[in-house]
């Protein structure tokens, strides 16, 4: 399984659904199927990391205010973002 970001998970095998059919030999009746859902460790980690408990709302509100007044994007931040992008794809 590859995790690129917390918003995307690759590989459809991350969640497994298992159904078990069992029969009782003594009574001859068929028991109802039992469904089981198992989450991978990666999926559990993503679930925990995407929790809003980890957000620093004061920082989020500060950044939103900077975006609204036009002071968030600076040449230094754009240069850093471009350098990181080029490092990732290059």
C-alpha positions in Angstrom: 0.0 0.0 0.0 1.3 3.4 -0.9 0.3 6.5 0.9 1.1 9.7 -0.9 -0.9 12.2 1.3 -3.4 11.9 4.0 -6.2 12.6 1.4 -5.4 9.7 -0.9 -4.9 6.0 -0.3 -3.9 3.6 -3.1 -4.6 0.0 -3.3 -8.2 -1.3 -3.0 -7.0 -4.0 -0.6 -6.9 -1.6 2.3 -10.2 -2.8 3.6 -11.0 -6.5 3.7 -14.5 -7.9 4.1 -14.7 -11.5 5.3 -17.8 -13.6 5.5 -17.8 -16.8 7.4 -20.4 -19.5 7.0 -20.6 -22.2 9.6 -22.9 -25.1 10.2 -23.8 -26.9 13.3 -23.2 -30.6 12.8 -25.4 -31.6 15.7 -28.6 -29.7 14.9 -28.3 -29.5 11.1 -29.1 -25.7 11.0 -27.1 -23.2 9.2 -25.8 -20.2 11.2 -26.2 -16.7 9.9 -23.1 -15.4 8.1 -20.8 -13.3 10.2 -19.4 -10.2 8.6 -16.0 -8.8 9.7 -14.3 -5.6 8.6 -10.6 -5.2 9.2 -8.8 -1.9 8.7 -5.1 -1.9 7.9 -2.7 -0.1 10.2 -2.2 2.6 7.5 -5.9 3.3 7.3 -6.1 3.6 11.1 -3.2 6.0 11.1 -4.9 8.1 8.4 -8.1 8.2 10.3 -6.3 9.4 13.5 -4.2 12.0 11.6 -7.2 13.5 9.8 -9.0 14.1 13.1 -9.9 17.8 13.8 -8.4 17.4 17.3 -4.9 17.8 15.7 -5.8 21.2 14.2 -4.5 24.4 15.8 -7.6 26.6 15.0 -5.7 29.7 16.1 -3.1 29.0 13.4 -5.8 28.1 10.8 -7.7 31.3 11.5 -4.5 33.4 11.2 -3.6 31.9 7.8 -7.2 32.4 6.6 -6.9 36.1 7.6 -3.6 36.4 5.8 -5.1 34.9 2.6 -8.1 37.2 2.8 -6.0 40.3 3.1 -3.5 39.2 0.4 -0.4 39.0 2.6 -0.1 35.2 2.7 1.6 34.6 -0.6 5.1 36.1 -0.6 7.9 35.6 -3.1 9.8 33.6 -0.6 6.9 31.2 0.0 6.3 30.8 -3.7 10.0 30.1 -4.3 10.0 27.5 -1.5 6.9 25.8 -2.9 8.3 25.7 -6.4 11.6 24.2 -5.1 9.7 21.5 -3.2 7.6 20.8 -6.2 10.6 20.4 -8.4 12.3 18.2 -5.9 9.3 16.0 -5.7 8.8 15.5 -9.5 12.4 15.7 -10.5 
